[in-house]
Amino acid sequence: MGYSRWFWGCEAPGAGSIPIGIKPSNDVYVDEPYLSIRWDGLHKHVFSEWKGFANSEELRTGLMKGIQAIRDNRAAAYVSDARKVRVIVHEDQKWIQEKWMPLALQAGLRRLAFVTAGTGLGRLTVQEVVLLVDHHGLESRTFSSVEDARRWVSEVAVDR
């Protein structure tokens, strides 16, 4: 798989990747069949919803758009509705740990909430990612509802 240099010196997949840098006027950073990411101004956090399978390039490109949303909005909190996630391959988990997490911390992220499915492979996959997050100094938790996740991350948003 070819990689091109983009977005603050980080490598991301695909030479034809979407350029990052201009804040969207409607606070929507990604709106794809597999993922949506937007700034939730009411609750003061970045909100992502995984809607279906994303290949490696789509996952990484989407997560980098999440970094942009964190930076643009000085977000300390992020809610990821990952109930429809089925698997994140080992190489992508490693990329999240080694590339995405340091960028998220540098951008100011302090809390990351994952909404997970009640059972299944997707739940186990997300739990593996949560363990990676905990090793980077971010506070992270899993929740069964978006409302509970928002409530928890809003505590850090108020502190800022």
C-alpha positions as CSV (number, residue, x, y, z in Angstrom):
1,M,0.0,0.0,0.0
2,G,1.4,3.4,-1.0
3,Y,1.6,6.2,1.5
4,S,1.9,10.0,1.0
5,R,3.1,12.6,3.5
6,W,0.2,14.8,4.6
7,F,-1.4,16.5,7.6
8,W,1.3,17.9,10.0
9,G,3.9,15.5,8.8
10,C,2.0,12.3,9.5
11,E,1.8,9.5,7.0
12,A,-1.6,8.5,5.8
13,P,-2.7,6.1,3.2
14,G,-3.4,6.9,-0.4
15,A,-1.7,9.5,-2.6
16,G,-5.2,10.8,-3.5
17,S,-6.2,11.4,0.1
18,I,-8.6,14.3,0.8
19,P,-6.6,17.4,1.8
20,I,-7.0,18.5,5.4
21,G,-6.7,22.0,6.8
22,I,-9.8,24.1,6.0
23,K,-12.4,24.1,8.7
24,P,-15.8,23.1,7.3
25,S,-18.5,25.8,7.6
26,N,-21.2,23.3,8.8
27,D,-18.9,21.5,11.4
28,V,-19.1,18.2,9.4
29,Y,-15.7,16.8,8.9
30,V,-16.6,13.4,7.4
31,D,-19.9,12.2,5.9
32,E,-19.3,8.9,4.2
33,P,-21.3,5.6,4.1
34,Y,-18.9,4.1,6.7
35,L,-18.2,7.1,9.0
36,S,-19.4,10.6,10.0
37,I,-17.5,13.0,12.1
38,R,-18.7,16.4,13.3
39,W,-18.1,19.0,15.9
40,D,-21.0,18.9,18.4
41,G,-21.1,22.6,19.6
42,L,-23.9,22.0,22.0
43,H,-22.1,19.3,23.9
44,K,-18.6,20.7,23.2
45,H,-16.9,17.5,21.8
46,V,-16.0,15.8,18.5
47,F,-18.6,13.1,17.7
48,S,-17.9,10.2,15.3
49,E,-20.3,7.5,14.2
50,W,-18.9,4.4,12.6
51,K,-21.7,3.3,10.2
52,G,-20.1,0.3,8.5
53,F,-16.9,-1.3,7.4
54,A,-14.0,1.0,6.6
55,N,-10.9,-0.3,5.0
56,S,-7.4,0.7,6.2
57,E,-7.2,3.8,4.1
58,E,-10.7,5.0,4.9
59,L,-10.2,4.4,8.7
60,R,-6.9,6.3,8.8
61,T,-8.2,9.2,6.6
62,G,-11.3,9.4,8.7
63,L,-9.3,9.4,12.0
64,M,-7.0,12.2,10.6
65,K,-10.1,14.3,9.9
66,G,-11.0,13.7,13.6
67,I,-7.6,15.2,14.5
68,Q,-8.5,18.2,12.4
69,A,-11.8,18.5,14.3
70,I,-10.0,18.4,17.6
71,R,-7.6,21.1,16.6
72,D,-10.1,23.4,14.9
73,N,-12.3,23.4,18.0
74,R,-9.7,23.0,20.7
75,A,-11.7,19.9,21.8
76,A,-10.7,18.1,25.0
77,A,-13.4,15.5,24.5
78,Y,-14.3,13.0,21.7
79,V,-17.2,10.5,21.6
80,S,-16.9,7.6,19.1
81,D,-20.1,5.6,18.5
82,A,-18.4,2.4,17.5
83,R,-21.4,0.1,17.9
84,K,-21.2,-0.9,14.2
85,V,-17.4,-1.5,14.2
86,R,-16.7,-5.2,13.5
87,V,-12.9,-5.3,13.3
88,I,-9.8,-3.1,13.3
89,V,-6.9,-5.0,11.9
90,H,-3.6,-5.2,14.0
91,E,-1.7,-2.9,11.6
92,D,-4.4,-0.2,12.0
93,Q,-4.4,-0.6,15.8
94,K,-0.6,-0.1,15.7
95,W,-1.1,3.0,13.6
96,I,-3.7,4.3,16.0
97,Q,-1.3,3.8,18.9
98,E,1.9,5.1,17.3
99,K,0.5,7.9,15.0
100,W,-3.0,9.0,15.9
101,M,-2.8,9.0,19.7
102,P,0.2,11.3,19.9
103,L,-1.4,13.7,17.5
104,A,-4.6,13.6,19.5
105,L,-2.7,14.4,22.7
106,Q,-0.8,17.2,21.0
107,A,-4.1,18.7,19.7
108,G,-5.4,18.8,23.3
109,L,-7.6,15.7,23.6
110,R,-8.1,14.6,27.2
111,R,-11.1,12.2,27.2
112,L,-12.2,9.7,24.7
113,A,-15.5,7.8,25.1
114,F,-16.4,4.8,23.0
115,V,-20.0,3.6,22.7
116,T,-19.8,-0.1,22.0
117,A,-22.1,-2.9,21.0
118,G,-23.4,-5.1,23.8
119,T,-21.6,-8.3,22.5
120,G,-19.6,-9.6,19.6
121,L,-16.3,-9.2,17.8
122,G,-16.8,-5.4,17.4
123,R,-17.0,-4.9,21.2
124,L,-13.8,-6.9,21.7
125,T,-12.0,-4.9,19.0
126,V,-13.0,-1.6,20.5
127,Q,-11.9,-2.8,23.9
128,E,-8.5,-3.5,22.5
129,V,-8.3,0.1,21.2
130,V,-9.3,1.4,24.6
131,L,-6.4,-0.4,26.1
132,L,-4.1,1.4,23.6
133,V,-5.6,4.7,24.5
134,D,-5.0,4.2,28.2
135,H,-1.3,3.7,27.6
136,H,-1.1,7.2,26.1
137,G,-2.4,9.2,29.1
138,L,-5.8,9.9,27.7
139,E,-8.8,9.1,29.9
140,S,-11.0,6.6,28.1
141,R,-14.1,4.6,28.9
142,T,-16.7,2.5,27.1
143,F,-20.4,3.1,27.3
144,S,-23.5,1.4,26.1
145,S,-25.2,4.7,25.1
146,V,-24.3,7.9,23.4
147,E,-26.0,9.8,26.2
148,D,-23.9,8.3,28.9
149,A,-20.7,8.9,26.9
150,R,-21.7,12.6,26.3
151,R,-22.4,13.0,30.0
152,W,-18.9,11.7,30.9
153,V,-17.0,13.7,28.3
154,S,-18.9,16.9,29.1
155,E,-17.2,16.9,32.5
156,V,-13.9,17.7,30.9
157,A,-15.4,20.1,28.4
158,V,-16.7,22.2,31.3
159,D,-13.3,22.2,33.0
160,R,-11.6,23.8,29.9
